[in-house]
Amino acid sequence: MLRLIIAAIAACVLVVSANAQTPAPTATCKAQAAEKKLAGAAFNSFMKKCEDDASKACDASATERKLAGAAKTSFAKKCVSDAVGG
């Protein structure tokens, strides 16, 4: 019984430490652009690059989570939307 409890605690620690390795999301692209007071072409350029970077990071995260097909597409779409801020 004690071994089961220890194994359960170890499993929880592994899950928590794995989640801790995922970086906390930074401010959204829109928030960063507002903070930098970007407008016009500078805003559009910044948003495009930020969205592209978010897309790459989200695809990598989906692959790391071993998602495929519709699950990967859905995850990546929400991930990018959250990163962009809209």
N, C-alpha and C positions, 0 to 999 in steps of 0.2 A: 504494500500500500504506500509506504514511504517513497519507494522508487517511482511509483506512478505520479505522486505529487511533485517530486523533484523533476521528473521528465516534463510534466505539464508546465512547471515554472520555467524550465529551460526553454521550452518551445515559445512561451510568451516573451521571454527576453529576446529570443532570436527575431520574432516578429516585430517587436518594438524597435530593436536596433536596426533592422532592415528598413523600417519606415523612417527612422531617424536619419538614415543615409540619403533619403530623398530630400533634396533641398527644398526649403520652404519657398513658396512662390514669391517672387519679388512683385513690386508694383506692376500693374497692367501697363501695356504699351500706351494706352490712352492717358493714363495717369503720369507716366514718364514724360510723354509729349507735353502735357499741360504744365508739368513741373519745369520743363525746359522752355516753356512759352513758345513752342513751335507753331508756325502757321503756314498756310499755303503749300508751296512745293517742298519746303523743308519738312513740314508735317507729313505730307504724303510719302516722301522718301523714307522718313524715319519709320512710319507705320508699316510700309512694305517690307523693309528690312527686319523689323521687329516681328512681324507676322511670319516671315520666312524662317527666322531663327526659332520661333516658337514651334513652327511646323516640324522642323528637323528634330528639335528636342522631344516633342510629343511622339513622333514616329519612333524615335529611339527608345522612349519610355514604354511604348506599346510593345515593341519587339522584346525589350527586357522582361516585360510581364508575360511574354509568350502569347500575346493575343493575335488572332488571325481573323480574316474575313470581316463580317459585319461588326464583330466586337471591336476589332482594331480600328475600323473606320469610325465607329461611334465614339470610341475613347478619344481618338485623335481629334475629331471634330470638336468635342466638348473641351478638350485640353487646350486647343488653339483658341477657341472662343473665350475661355477663361483667361488665357494669357493676354489676349488682345484687349479684353475688357468690354466685350459687347456681345 
